């Protein structure tokens, strides 16, 4: 009579208990057959489980976590200066003409003396040669001569007034209406907008004198050309307010 010794790799405590039970059975034909059948069933079940495990498709590896870069915090922009705010508020034509340019404001008396006749043209041409774009009012006298000279010399300028429509022919130049205030306030806006101021003064007009004082108060480079009241043929005296 044969004795069967079972030596298998146990998968669980339950399998171990079953094999111990089979080994404890008496050695006989019937018992041996039963042990053989049970042993075969155990091995087939394990084989089936192994095949199922091998047939399971591999699980794709998890995608690596993406490193998120925090968005940069917006940097606080410095507040605009009054001059920059003025430039942004201009009509589009004037804004394009003044964009990135040095600006010179030219003011002057309404009543021009004879020796002042050619001064506006000379000052406008010199400002243009020095790389300035000129802003000017729309009053008679020096303002009008500057506007007329801009046409003759083909130099674009920007004209400022307080009425909805200019009071004279602008010759195609840009026109800006200063809606609030009077002519003195208009002059102050032009000076604030400008990088430099020049005044042609007949020695009497209050408007040009006030503009000179305001330019000096704003620490603008300013140059007042004063013409004598009593002797109009004398060489004009140049007074530098701010160097």
ChimeraX attribute file (.defattr): number of C-alpha atoms within 10 A of each C-alpha:
attribute: neighborCount
match mode: 1-to-1
recipient: residues
	/A:1	7
	/A:2	8
	/A:3	11
	/A:4	13
	/A:5	9
	/A:6	13
	/A:7	7
	/A:8	11
	/A:9	8
	/A:10	11
	/A:11	9
	/A:12	8
	/A:13	8
	/A:14	9
	/A:15	14
	/A:16	14
	/A:17	11
	/A:18	14
	/A:19	19
	/A:20	11
	/A:21	11
	/A:22	20
	/A:23	16
	/A:24	9
	/A:25	13
	/A:26	11
	/A:27	14
	/A:28	12
	/A:29	12
	/A:30	10
	/A:31	14
	/A:32	19
	/A:33	11
	/A:34	14
	/A:35	20
	/A:36	15
	/A:37	12
	/A:38	15
	/A:39	17
	/A:40	12
	/A:41	12
	/A:42	15
	/A:43	13
	/A:44	12
	/A:45	12
	/A:46	13
	/A:47	12
	/A:48	12
	/A:49	12
	/A:50	11
	/A:51	11
	/A:52	10
	/A:53	10
	/A:54	10
	/A:55	9
	/A:56	8
	/A:57	7
	/A:58	7
	/A:59	6
	/A:60	6
	/A:61	6
	/A:62	6
	/A:63	6
	/A:64	6
	/A:65	6
	/A:66	6
	/A:67	6
	/A:68	6
	/A:69	6
	/A:70	6
	/A:71	6
	/A:72	6
	/A:73	6
	/A:74	6
	/A:75	6
	/A:76	6
	/A:77	6
	/A:78	6
	/A:79	8
	/A:80	10
	/A:81	9
	/A:82	12
	/A:83	15
	/A:84	12
	/A:85	12
	/A:86	15
	/A:87	18
	/A:88	14
	/A:89	10
	/A:90	16
	/A:91	13
	/A:92	12
	/A:93	13
	/A:94	20
	/A:95	16
	/A:96	13
	/A:97	15
	/A:98	19
	/A:99	12
	/A:100	8
	/A:101	14
	/A:102	16
	/A:103	23
	/A:104	26
	/A:105	25
	/A:106	28
	/A:107	30
	/A:108	31
	/A:109	23
	/A:110	18
	/A:111	14
	/A:112	20
	/A:113	18
	/A:114	11
	/A:115	15
	/A:116	23
	/A:117	13
	/A:118	13
	/A:119	16
	/A:120	25
	/A:121	20
	/A:122	13
	/A:123	17
	/A:124	24
	/A:125	18
	/A:126	12
	/A:127	19
	/A:128	17
	/A:129	10
	/A:130	10
	/A:131	12
	/A:132	21
	/A:133	23
	/A:134	28
	/A:135	29
	/A:136	25
	/A:137	26
	/A:138	24
	/A:139	19
	/A:140	15
	/A:141	18
	/A:142	28
	/A:143	23
	/A:144	20
	/A:145	20
	/A:146	29
	/A:147	27
	/A:148	17
	/A:149	18
	/A:150	22
	/A:151	15
	/A:152	11
	/A:153	12
	/A:154	9
	/A:155	15
	/A:156	18
	/A:157	27
	/A:158	24
	/A:159	22
	/A:160	22
	/A:161	21
	/A:162	19
	/A:163	14
	/A:164	11
	/A:165	10
	/A:166	17
	/A:167	12
	/A:168	11
	/A:169	11
	/A:170	18
	/A:171	13
	/A:172	11
	/A:173	18
	/A:174	19
	/A:175	23
	/A:176	21
	/A:177	16
	/A:178	19
	/A:179	12
	/A:180	10
	/A:181	9
	/A:182	12
	/A:183	17
	/A:184	14
	/A:185	15
	/A:186	20
	/A:187	26
	/A:188	17
	/A:189	17
	/A:190	27
	/A:191	28
	/A:192	20
	/A:193	20
	/A:194	24
	/A:195	18
	/A:196	20
	/A:197	25
	/A:198	24
	/A:199	23
	/A:200	26
	/A:201	28
	/A:202	25
	/A:203	17
	/A:204	14
	/A:205	14
	/A:206	13
	/A:207	16
	/A:208	24
	/A:209	20
	/A:210	14
	/A:211	24
	/A:212	24
	/A:213	13
	/A:214	18
	/A:215	23
	/A:216	18
	/A:217	10
	/A:218	12
	/A:219	13
	/A:220	19
	/A:221	17
	/A:222	25
	/A:223	21
	/A:224	23
	/A:225	18
	/A:226	20
	/A:227	24
	/A:228	17
	/A:229	13
	/A:230	8
	/A:231	10
	/A:232	14
	/A:233	13
	/A:234	11
	/A:235	11
	/A:236	17
	/A:237	11
	/A:238	12
	/A:239	12
	/A:240	13
	/A:241	16
	/A:242	15
	/A:243	9
